[in-house]
Amino acid sequence: MSIDIVLHEPEQPGNTGAIGRTCICAGAGLHLIRPLGFFTDEKSVARAGLDYWPRLNVREYDSYEDFLAAHEGTRIWYITTKAHRTIAEADYADGDYLMFGSESAGIPEEILAEHPDRCVRIPMKAGERSLNLSNAAAIALYEALRHIDYAGLEKAGELHRLKWKE
């Protein structure tokens, strides 16, 4: 199990590519809700230099309703600048999903209004609009993973040439 990322109508391939790489490193799946602002066919992915894309657990859906139908009963956290609570206040669990909206519009307010208890935000300086989507996804995903003690991830690293002092 893991915590997966959902992108609702992402527009920029660079952001989605960076999020895909984060998902691979974090053991997370990536779910894309159409329409997308780019192509994800093999030729387009190769042209964009996304050599890691074949290792990514990625699924596409025609609509938000299709995504919900495919994942009935799962918890979704809606990451939005409009939320009252922060990402640190959520009670994440293994198997949860983190949803992000498009770069230009965010998650539609109709969706947010249906789930006020699952809307959380990344704290930012007052008056700033938002973080870059790929940065926001990385911050929120690793905060959620911290809450579940980084389940399934390597917890220690090694130097390449030297050894750590005991």
Secondary structure, DSSP 8 states (H G I E B T S, - for coil): ---EEEEES---HHHHHHHHHHHHHHT--EEEES--SS--SHHHHHHTT-TTGGGS-EEEESSHHHHHHHTTT--EEEE-TT-SEEGGG----TT-EEEE-BTTTBS-HHHHHH-GGGEEE----TT-----HHHHHHHHHHHHHHHTTTTTS------SSS----
